[in-house]
Amino acid sequence: MRRQHRHNPLWTLAVPSLGIVVLALSWVVPGLPGMLALLVLGLIGSVIASVHHAEVIAHRVGEPFGTLVLALAVTVIEVALIVSMMLSGGAETSGLARDTVFAAVMIILNGLIGASLLVGGRRHHVQEFKLEGINAALGTLTVIVVFTLVLPNFSTSAPGPVYTRSQLLFVAAATLVLFAAFTVFQTIRHRDYFLPKDGGDGNPDEHLTQPTNAETMTSLGLLLVALVAVVLSAKGISPSIEAALHAAGAPAATVGILIAAIVLLPESVAAIRAAHANRLQTSLNLAIGSAIASIGLTVPTVAVLSLAMGWPLALGVDTKATVLLMLSLFVVSISLRTGRTTMLPGMVHLVLFAAYLFLSFVP
């Protein structure tokens, strides 16, 4: 029994299951007093458990496969959540995918990377990472972001912010190809570009021994359960938060920020913890890889759905968002240009993130 729970303590086995039980209870007895508080507790517990299980998997399979598992799992569930909301909301949700993807990119480029650089720099002063992998990731992300969120406003075959049918198919295929090409580059062709600076596969102090195959498969299953609990708990909580946002007079696009922030919680916690443990390479792999996966899987999926259902799909962001997006891509390329970072770039990104949030609520 001690061996079985060496890497997966009992709480990591129980919390995801309890999160699902709370969800089932909210469906069976929706008006139960305190249900909202239970959903919030289930959400927080599932986030913590998902980070633990992602780290167990990462320790077993090494970098960058470990970060890729968490990024892909979260992105697939994010896509499922967006698709379910589009199916229930119909054509009125034509901008939901755009708002969510844009929010995810801004959260990752400024909030997540900024917090990671600040936390890591505060504890370790200077942190290092490999430029080859990060430059490749940023180049891929820049092209995907511009194709998806900026170019629709400037194409002339249809009035922005939408693509024509053929344009949408091309952009969906292009983003999927770029995502697949980057994944092969990251995991097969040039895996060494994404390993920690010292050449290791992860944090040698994280565990004394590697998890067994059984422990790894257990963590993989519980990671998926925990992520499902995160997303479905967020869906149960979101009506209350949306009502509060509406009462406060917040713009409709803030719903996308809400979805992206909750879905990215597990990745955010994992990335910041990695930076705090002086594993900035792992932190950046997770952050930028999540952004690429988020767009590379979300856009093709919602594009096919919108074409099949005959719904318009608004992708282009407005002028203010375009300026903030271009500024974020420019600043992150400067912050990560030398392979060494300190606290200051982290502070710059966090201030830019604060500006994005403020201008979202006060446009």
DOTORNU-115111 format. One record per residue (C-alpha): x, y, z. Coordinates in pm, whole numbers, plus 50000, padded with zeros to 5 digits. Example, Ala and Ser with C-alpha at 12.3 -4.5 7.8 and 13.67 -1.06 7.14 Angstrom:
BEGIN
c1  c2  c3
51230  49550  50780
51367  49894  50714
***
This chain:
BEGIN
c1  c2  c3
50000  50000  50000
50285  50239  50079
50436  50166  49738
50104  50217  49564
50059  50565  49717
50425  50671  49694
50358  50915  49410
49979  50933  49436
49877  51000  49798
49522  50915  49896
49403  51274  49864
49508  51281  49497
49293  50974  49436
48993  51101  49632
48969  51466  49525
48887  51413  49154
48623  51156  49246
48471  51392  49504
48462  51665  49239
48256  51439  49013
48028  51347  49307
47964  51716  49376
47882  51770  49008
47638  51478  49008
47477  51616  49323
47437  51959  49160
47250  51795  48870
47028  51578  49093
46953  51844  49357
47027  52176  49184
46867  52393  49453
47058  52243  49746
47179  52520  49984
47553  52580  49959
47582  52405  49622
47769  52700  49467
48028  52687  49746
48068  52311  49699
48123  52359  49325
48390  52621  49396
48565  52389  49643
48542  52104  49392
48690  52327  49124
48985  52432  49342
49052  52078  49460
49037  51941  49105
49284  52206  48985
49532  52110  49258
49487  51739  49186
49527  51786  48811
49856  51970  48861
49984  51689  49084
49895  51417  48834
50041  51616  48545
50370  51641  48735
50371  51266  48801
50323  51199  48430
50589  51456  48339
50837  51291  48576
50772  50953  48415
50781  51048  48046
51019  51346  48071
51009  51680  47896
50852  51801  47678
50603  51510  47674
50483  51582  48027
50385  51941  47956
50231  51836  47625
50000  51589  47803
49856  51861  48029
49831  52118  47747
49649  51878  47514
49417  51746  47783
49312  52094  47892
49273  52214  47533
49056  51919  47429
48824  51984  47722
48824  52358  47647
48717  52281  47290
48442  52053  47419
48315  52328  47649
48311  52589  47370
48137  52351  47129
47873  52259  47387
47803  52628  47456
47783  52702  47082
47541  52415  47028
47319  52538  47312
47347  52906  47218
47324  52876  46839
47422  53157  46604
47421  53408  46890
47749  53260  47012
47936  53336  46688
48200  53536  46876
48245  53300  47173
48537  53106  47024
48713  53430  46926
48666  53583  47271
48786  53267  47445
49090  53215  47222
49191  53582  47245
49152  53574  47623
49358  53253  47644
49639  53407  47438
49646  53725  47649
49632  53530  47975
49919  53305  47864
50145  53567  47703
50107  53825  47980
49947  53678  48292
50107  53333  48295
50448  53416  48148
50459  53737  48352
50382  53560  48679
50631  53282  48600
50914  53527  48524
50834  53735  48831
50810  53439  49071
51118  53268  48927
51323  53587  48909
51234  53686  49263
51362  53357  49401
51649  53276  49164
51745  53625  49033
51838  53502  48682
51685  53201  48507
51791  53040  48180
51616  52853  47900
51699  52734  47547
51638  52992  47279
51597  52747  46990
51277  52591  47120
51119  52912  47248
51193  53099  46922
51032  52818  46721
50728  52819  46949
50685  53198  46937
50719  53202  46558
50452  52935  46522
50223  53109  46770
50257  53447  46598
50151  53311  46259
49855  53119  46404
49739  53420  46608
49755  53661  46312
49581  53416  46077
49303  53361  46328
49242  53689  46509
49380  53968  46289
49364  53873  45920
48980  53833  45909
48951  54209  45957
49155  54279  45642
49032  54017  45394
48803  54169  45128
48597  53876  44998
48367  53912  45298
48319  54199  45543
48520  54150  45859
48542  54000  46112
48438  53683  45926
48601  53467  45659
48429  53325  45354
48369  52951  45351
48683  52876  45149
48895  53117  45357
48773  52961  45679
48857  52613  45554
49206  52726  45453
49278  52897  45786
49141  52597  45979
49368  52363  45781
49667  52597  45817
49633  52623  46196
49596  52247  46227
49904  52188  46009
50110  52436  46210
50000  52278  46537
50090  51928  46410
50424  52047  46270
50517  52214  46597
50419  51905  46797
50645  51685  46580
50924  51943  46607
50886  51958  46986
50857  51588  47062
51049  51406  46786
51272  51603  46552
51421  51852  46799
51315  51740  47142
51649  51857  47283
51550  52219  47214
51279  52190  47481
51476  52012  47752
51598  52205  48057
51921  52400  48013
52119  52141  48209
52002  51867  47971
51780  51687  48221
51424  51575  48168
51277  51757  48462
51332  51841  48825
51556  51576  48981
51435  51665  49329
51066  51629  49248
51065  51256  49331
51338  51024  49451
51236  50748  49212
51037  50739  48891
50666  50654  48908
50580  50302  48796
50376  50236  48482
50072  50164  48700
50113  50491  48889
50156  50681  48562
49844  50531  48406
49652  50600  48727
49765  50962  48714
49668  50989  48348
49317  50866  48419
49275  51086  48726
49415  51386  48535
49137  51349  48279
48876  51305  48555
49007  51613  48738
49006  51824  48420
48650  51718  48340
48555  51817  48695
48728  52156  48646
48544  52237  48325
48201  52110  48432
48232  52283  48770
48319  52601  48584
48011  52555  48367
47799  52518  48680
47952  52827  48841
47955  53043  48527
47583  53141  48530
47626  53304  48871
47942  53481  48758
47783  53586  48428
47489  53732  48620
47731  53925  48841
47920  54051  48534
47593  54156  48371
47482  54335  48688
47816  54516  48693
47768  54624  48332
48066  54427  48198
48087  54373  47818
47979  54039  47672
48339  53953  47573
48428  53914  47940
48254  53575  47934
48541  53454  47713
48788  53576  47975
48597  53382  48240
48603  53058  48040
48970  53089  47947
49079  53180  48301
48907  52883  48461
49016  52634  48196
49378  52754  48216
49395  52728  48596
49568  52386  48606
49830  52490  48349
49886  52823  48523
49949  52663  48861
50182  52403  48707
50379  52664  48510
50425  52901  48805
50530  52613  49032
50787  52505  48773
50931  52858  48753
50946  52876  49134
51140  52547  49132
51390  52697  48881
51250  52499  48588
51171  52794  48362
51210  52583  48049
50925  52361  48164
50719  52667  48253
50765  52826  47909
50705  52494  47731
50373  52466  47908
50270  52829  47858
50350  52877  47489
50263  52519  47398
49921  52568  47557
49859  52878  47347
49951  52693  47026
49735  52394  47120
49445  52617  47223
49422  52787  46883
49545  52494  46675
49265  52268  46798
48988  52516  46879
48975  52702  46547
48951  52394  46317
48685  52240  46541
48460  52546  46564
48518  52619  46194
48384  52277  46094
48094  52317  46337
47999  52661  46206
48017  52544  45842
47812  52234  45918
47545  52431  46105
47548  52729  45867
47635  52973  46146
47857  53280  46105
48189  53258  46285
48332  53593  46391
48709  53559  46436
48863  53903  46393
48918  54110  46708
48855  54485  46723
49119  54757  46684
49191  54794  47056
49237  54418  47095
49460  54407  46786
49689  54672  46935
49712  54486  47266
49774  54156  47087
50052  54295  46867
50209  54470  47167
50201  54143  47365
50369  53945  47085
50632  54215  47044
50707  54241  47416
50727  53865  47470
50972  53834  47178
51192  54095  47352
51154  53944  47699
51264  53599  47575
51527  53707  47322
51846  53624  47518
51777  53293  47692
51806  53464  48034
51532  53642  48228
51490  53843  48548
51200  53990  48744
51162  54304  48531
51017  54139  48217
50772  53958  48441
50655  54287  48589
50619  54438  48240
50400  54150  48126
50184  54167  48438
50125  54540  48389
50027  54472  48028
49793  54198  48151
49638  54439  48400
49583  54687  48116
49412  54416  47911
49178  54326  48198
49100  54689  48280
49024  54780  47918
48809  54468  47882
48581  54588  48162
48619  54959  48085
48645  54966  47703
***
